[in-house]
Amino acid sequence: MNNQKIYIILCIILFLHITQSFSQDSVYCKGTKFFYNIDDALKNPAKVKCIGINDYDFNLFFQNIKKFDSLVFLMISLDSLTYIPDKIKELKNLEYLMLSIVRFDNSFTSLHELKNLRKIHLTIYKGKSIPKSFLELKNLEILYIDAPNIKNIEINFEGLNSLKALNIYAYKLKNINFFNTQYAKLKRLSLTGVKIKHLPSEITTIASLQSLECFYLRKLNSKIFNDIPHGELSNLKHIGMSFCNLKNIPFELLNLNKNITLLNLTGNDIELIPQDLIEFNNIDSLILRRSKIKFIQEGIFNHLPNLRVIHLEENQLKSIPVNDFKHIDEVHLYYNDFDEKYKEELRTILKDSKIYFTPPDIILHR
């Protein structure tokens, strides 16, 4: 696959992350109007809780920033400006900052004065570094970093000791390092970048980690998990390695935690589901969509008694060992090679399961 196609797919992933993040922002703006026009907002600024500004509104907003003392959610989208005034510290009630900027020409040192700030979604289009002020926020709980041109990132958990979720999207990222993980309270970690070869070794010391997702880490070798002490991450239940160029199911992941409940291997080159899959004996959700699976051996899923949801869509299946699926509550099989007669047979045999041959309107993944 050429670099242009990879970039397009990564842009789609980024769009989906932003869309998901923005859909969650309704929590901050529930029951109140979201203002996109600064003139409208200035009619009654004391009651404005959510606002979005751009280059055109920028100066007027910061000239009147003290009037927006109830603001909870601020979205700033800048195409040409490359700085944020220190006046932002006046927003004492701000909880969520979504900021898109070309690069930073100032250090943005006043950010630490926003004591109620809990979530940041930072997009840096062309910049090659992240201001340290974003990585020294002791009250911050959720941090999204979308920075296509950054090659190195260092996360010091002493400065982010309340962080629960970290999502890094960086097309050119080669190295990511964690420091002072003894302070970490991180529960969810998501990494997207085609050039990453190694996960930070310190990841094994983050005992609070519950979910690890890797997207498009095509140079990542799953055997890096071989040297991890068994059961080190006892809270880790959800693991994803999507579009990571895997040829086989990475059993090395069991070194992280033998009690994995969700395994997402979307978009890999897996052709065969091996009998050894039964080693994931606590799994309840298995996602193998967009692989190259043509055949499923009989008896494999019967040895996974906790399996309740399986995604096998966009493979090359013409049939399945139907008795293996009777205990599974939700089965996704669309975009395979089943004929209509066989689909009807499966609907009859698996009448107690939700079986999908076309995508449901909404699919929620944990």
HELIX and SHEET records of a PDB file:
HELIX    1   1 ASN A    3  GLN A   24  1                                  22    
HELIX    2   2 SER A   26  CYS A   29  1                                   4    
HELIX    3   3 ILE A   38  ALA A   41  1                                   4    
HELIX    4   4 PRO A   45  LYS A   47  5                                   3    
HELIX    5   5 ASP A   55  GLN A   63  1                                   9    
HELIX    6   6 ILE A   65  LYS A   67  5                                   3    
HELIX    7   7 ASP A   86  GLU A   90  5                                   5    
HELIX    8   8 THR A  109  GLU A  113  5                                   5    
HELIX    9   9 LYS A  132  LEU A  135  5                                   4    
HELIX   10  10 THR A  181  TYR A  183  5                                   3    
HELIX   11  11 SER A  201  THR A  205  5                                   5    
HELIX   12  12 SER A  222  ASP A  227  5                                   6    
HELIX   13  13 PHE A  251  ASN A  255  5                                   5    
HELIX   14  14 GLN A  275  GLU A  279  5                                   5    
HELIX   15  15 PHE A  301  HIS A  303  5                                   3    
HELIX   16  16 VAL A  322  PHE A  325  5                                   4    
HELIX   17  17 GLU A  340  ILE A  349  1                                  10    
SHEET    1   A15 PHE A  34  PHE A  35  0                                        
SHEET    2   A15 CYS A  50  ASN A  54  1                                        
SHEET    3   A15 PHE A  73  SER A  77  1                                        
SHEET    4   A15 TYR A  96  ILE A 101  1                                        
SHEET    5   A15 LYS A 119  ILE A 124  1                                        
SHEET    6   A15 ILE A 142  ASP A 146  1                                        
SHEET    7   A15 ALA A 165  TYR A 169  1                                        
SHEET    8   A15 ARG A 188  THR A 192  1                                        
SHEET    9   A15 SER A 211  PHE A 215  1                                        
SHEET   10   A15 HIS A 238  SER A 242  1                                        
SHEET   11   A15 LEU A 262  ASN A 264  1                                        
SHEET   12   A15 SER A 285  ILE A 287  1                                        
SHEET   13   A15 VAL A 309  HIS A 311  1                                        
SHEET   14   A15 GLU A 330  HIS A 332  1                                        
SHEET   15   A15 LYS A 354  TYR A 356  1                                        
SHEET    1   B 2 ASN A 152  ASN A 156  0                                        
SHEET    2   B 2 ASN A 175  PHE A 179  1                                        
END                                                                             
